[in-house]
Amino acid sequence: MKNLNKYVSECLGTFFLVFIGTGAAILFGGAKGGLSSIIGISLAFGLSIVVVYYTIGRISGGHVNPAVSLAMYFDGRLELKDLPCYILAQVIGAFAGTGVLFAMIKNIPSVTISSIGLGQNGYGAESALNLALSGAIITEVVLTFIFVFVVLASTVKDEYNANGGFIIGGALTAVHMIGIFFTGTSVNPARSLSPAVVYSLATGKTAAISQVWVFILAPLAGALFAVIVWKLINSEKA
């Protein structure tokens, strides 16, 4: 299959992101762990994207996020035929990451999935701030807009940016520092889907899976807004 190396890279990169990022969220206890926890989780997500960028960036672009891939398509950097394959690869990688974390936690006698979670996102009673649905949507749209805009601005079409990994990693770290108390921070539909599904299947609790649509649609909307603004400010670019 043509471009199979790109799809495998996206799958592997998303595995890295979800395993490291949500693994840190599980280890540090999410927003319940306080400021040090927020910093640790944010850095884990940010550093994981730096690692991804410098390992697979030259191969697939290192999107590891359906929202980023959608933005790249609308900005003319990803072909339509590759878009569904990128997204499918990212979702598979995310489930692999969550699956490994699930297997690890199941082998800890004193810990249950129900008590520790799998890094799933949420609002209302599932949010540290008891955030309303509208607040969750606004949070995810705005944070994804910021993150995807930085991705678009710090990468050059058809060219590998040697500094891009640190810029993008810094942006992902920043949006997590803001968003963890609100929603747990998604900005990535694949990252949110896998823990929601696995957690719900493992525990029988339906809150995560019933709320996951927000963390799929809001990031995609934020990505589209980022593309629109990016194109507007670059409309006179030769």
C-alpha positions as CSV (number, residue, x, y, z in Angstrom):
1,M,0.0,0.0,0.0
2,K,1.3,3.4,-1.0
3,N,2.2,5.6,2.0
4,L,1.9,2.7,4.4
5,N,5.0,3.9,6.1
6,K,3.2,7.2,6.8
7,Y,0.2,5.5,8.3
8,V,2.3,3.2,10.4
9,S,4.3,6.2,11.7
10,E,1.1,8.0,12.6
11,C,-0.1,4.9,14.5
12,L,3.2,4.5,16.3
13,G,3.4,8.3,17.1
14,T,-0.1,8.4,18.5
15,F,0.7,5.3,20.6
16,F,3.6,7.2,22.1
17,L,1.5,10.3,22.8
18,V,-1.4,8.5,24.5
19,F,0.8,6.1,26.4
20,I,3.1,8.8,27.8
21,G,0.6,11.6,28.2
22,T,-2.4,9.7,29.6
23,G,0.0,7.5,31.5
24,A,1.3,10.6,33.3
25,A,-2.3,11.7,33.9
26,I,-3.0,8.4,35.6
27,L,0.2,8.4,37.6
28,F,-0.1,11.9,38.8
29,G,-3.9,11.7,39.5
30,G,-5.0,14.4,37.1
31,A,-6.2,17.7,38.5
32,K,-6.7,16.1,41.9
33,G,-2.9,16.1,42.3
34,G,-2.6,19.9,42.4
35,L,-0.2,22.2,40.7
36,S,2.8,19.8,40.6
37,S,0.5,17.2,39.0
38,I,-0.7,19.7,36.3
39,I,2.9,20.6,35.5
40,G,4.0,17.0,35.3
41,I,1.1,15.9,33.0
42,S,1.5,19.0,30.8
43,L,5.2,18.3,30.3
44,A,4.5,14.7,29.6
45,F,2.2,15.6,26.7
46,G,4.5,18.3,25.5
47,L,7.6,16.3,25.6
48,S,5.9,13.3,24.0
49,I,5.0,15.5,20.9
50,V,8.6,16.7,20.8
51,V,9.8,13.1,20.6
52,V,7.2,12.2,18.0
53,Y,8.1,15.2,15.8
54,Y,11.8,14.4,15.8
55,T,11.3,10.6,15.2
56,I,8.4,10.5,12.6
57,G,8.0,14.1,11.6
58,R,10.1,13.6,8.4
59,I,8.0,10.5,7.5
60,S,4.4,11.5,8.1
61,G,4.5,15.0,9.5
62,G,3.9,13.7,13.0
63,H,0.2,14.8,13.2
64,V,-0.8,12.1,15.7
65,N,-4.1,14.0,16.0
66,P,-7.2,13.9,13.7
67,A,-7.7,17.6,14.3
68,V,-4.2,18.4,13.0
69,S,-4.7,16.1,10.0
70,L,-8.0,17.8,9.2
71,A,-6.4,21.2,9.4
72,M,-3.5,20.0,7.2
73,Y,-6.0,18.7,4.6
74,F,-7.9,22.0,4.5
75,D,-4.6,23.9,4.2
76,G,-3.5,21.8,1.3
77,R,-0.8,19.9,3.1
78,L,-2.5,16.5,3.1
79,E,-4.3,14.7,0.3
80,L,-7.9,13.7,0.7
81,K,-7.0,10.0,0.0
82,D,-4.6,10.1,2.9
83,L,-6.9,11.8,5.4
84,P,-9.1,8.8,6.5
85,C,-6.0,6.6,6.6
86,Y,-4.2,9.0,8.9
87,I,-7.2,9.3,11.2
88,L,-7.7,5.5,11.3
89,A,-4.0,5.0,12.1
90,Q,-4.2,7.6,14.8
91,V,-7.2,6.0,16.4
92,I,-5.6,2.5,16.3
93,G,-2.5,3.9,17.9
94,A,-4.5,5.6,20.6
95,F,-6.3,2.4,21.5
96,A,-3.0,0.6,21.6
97,G,-1.6,3.1,24.0
98,T,-4.7,2.9,26.3
99,G,-4.7,-0.9,26.0
100,V,-1.2,-1.2,27.2
101,L,-1.9,1.2,30.1
102,F,-5.0,-0.9,30.9
103,A,-3.0,-4.1,31.0
104,M,-0.4,-2.5,33.3
105,I,-2.9,-1.2,35.7
106,K,-4.8,-4.5,35.8
107,N,-1.6,-6.1,37.2
108,I,-1.5,-3.8,40.2
109,P,-3.4,-5.7,43.0
110,S,-4.2,-2.6,45.1
111,V,-5.5,-0.4,42.2
112,T,-8.7,-0.6,40.2
113,I,-9.5,1.0,36.8
114,S,-12.6,2.5,38.4
115,S,-10.6,4.3,41.1
116,I,-7.6,5.5,39.0
117,G,-9.1,6.1,35.6
118,L,-7.5,5.9,32.2
119,G,-7.0,9.6,31.6
120,Q,-10.4,10.2,30.2
121,N,-11.8,13.7,29.6
122,G,-15.0,15.0,31.0
123,Y,-17.3,17.8,32.1
124,G,-19.9,18.3,34.8
125,A,-19.2,15.8,37.6
126,E,-16.4,14.4,35.6
127,S,-14.5,17.7,35.6
128,A,-12.4,19.0,38.5
129,L,-14.3,22.3,38.3
130,N,-17.7,20.8,37.6
131,L,-17.6,22.6,34.2
132,A,-20.9,22.9,32.3
133,L,-21.3,21.4,28.8
134,S,-21.1,24.8,27.2
135,G,-17.9,25.6,29.1
136,A,-16.4,22.3,28.0
137,I,-17.2,23.1,24.3
138,I,-15.7,26.6,24.6
139,T,-12.6,25.3,26.4
140,E,-11.8,22.6,23.8
141,V,-12.6,24.8,20.8
142,V,-10.3,27.6,22.0
143,L,-7.5,25.3,23.2
144,T,-7.5,23.4,20.0
145,F,-7.6,26.6,17.9
146,I,-4.5,27.8,19.7
147,F,-2.7,24.5,19.4
148,V,-3.5,23.9,15.7
149,F,-2.8,27.5,14.8
150,V,0.7,27.1,16.3
151,V,1.2,23.8,14.3
152,L,0.2,25.5,11.1
153,A,2.4,28.5,11.8
154,S,5.5,26.6,12.9
155,T,5.6,24.2,10.0
156,V,6.3,25.1,6.4
157,K,4.5,23.4,3.5
158,D,6.6,20.6,2.0
159,E,9.5,21.4,4.3
160,Y,10.7,20.0,7.6
161,N,11.1,22.7,10.3
162,A,14.0,21.8,12.6
163,N,12.6,23.9,15.4
164,G,9.0,22.8,14.9
165,G,9.0,20.1,17.5
166,F,9.9,22.4,20.4
167,I,7.4,25.0,19.3
168,I,4.6,22.5,19.0
169,G,5.6,20.8,22.2
170,G,5.6,24.1,24.0
171,A,2.1,24.8,22.7
172,L,0.8,21.5,23.8
173,T,2.3,21.9,27.2
174,A,0.7,25.4,27.6
175,V,-2.8,24.3,26.6
176,H,-2.6,21.4,29.0
177,M,-1.6,23.7,31.9
178,I,-4.8,25.7,31.2
179,G,-7.2,23.0,30.3
180,I,-6.5,20.1,32.8
181,F,-8.6,21.7,35.5
182,F,-11.5,22.4,33.1
183,T,-11.8,19.2,31.0
184,G,-8.6,17.3,31.4
185,T,-7.6,18.8,28.1
186,S,-8.3,16.9,24.9
187,V,-7.4,18.9,21.8
188,N,-7.2,15.5,20.1
189,P,-10.2,13.3,19.3
190,A,-8.1,10.1,19.2
191,R,-6.5,10.8,22.6
192,S,-10.0,11.2,24.1
193,L,-11.9,8.4,22.3
194,S,-9.7,5.5,23.4
195,P,-9.7,6.0,27.2
196,A,-13.4,6.8,27.1
197,V,-14.2,3.6,25.4
198,V,-11.9,1.3,27.3
199,Y,-12.8,2.9,30.7
200,S,-16.5,2.5,30.0
201,L,-16.1,-1.1,28.9
202,A,-13.9,-2.0,31.8
203,T,-16.0,-0.4,34.6
204,G,-19.5,-0.2,33.2
205,K,-19.6,3.5,33.9
206,T,-21.1,5.4,31.0
207,A,-20.2,9.1,31.8
208,A,-16.9,9.0,29.8
209,I,-18.4,7.4,26.7
210,S,-21.6,9.5,26.8
211,Q,-19.5,12.7,26.9
212,V,-16.8,11.8,24.4
213,W,-18.6,13.4,21.5
214,V,-17.7,16.8,22.9
215,F,-14.0,15.9,22.8
216,I,-14.3,14.7,19.2
217,L,-16.4,17.5,17.7
218,A,-15.0,20.5,19.7
219,P,-11.4,19.9,18.7
220,L,-12.4,19.4,15.1
221,A,-14.2,22.7,15.2
222,G,-11.3,24.4,16.8
223,A,-9.0,23.0,14.1
224,L,-11.3,24.4,11.3
225,F,-11.3,27.8,13.0
226,A,-7.5,27.7,13.1
227,V,-7.3,27.0,9.4
228,I,-9.7,29.8,8.6
229,V,-7.7,32.4,10.6
230,W,-4.4,31.0,9.2
231,K,-5.6,31.4,5.7
232,L,-6.9,34.9,6.4
233,I,-3.7,36.3,7.7
234,N,-1.8,34.6,4.9
235,S,-4.2,35.5,2.1
236,E,-1.7,38.0,0.6
237,K,1.3,35.7,0.9
238,A,2.9,35.1,-2.5
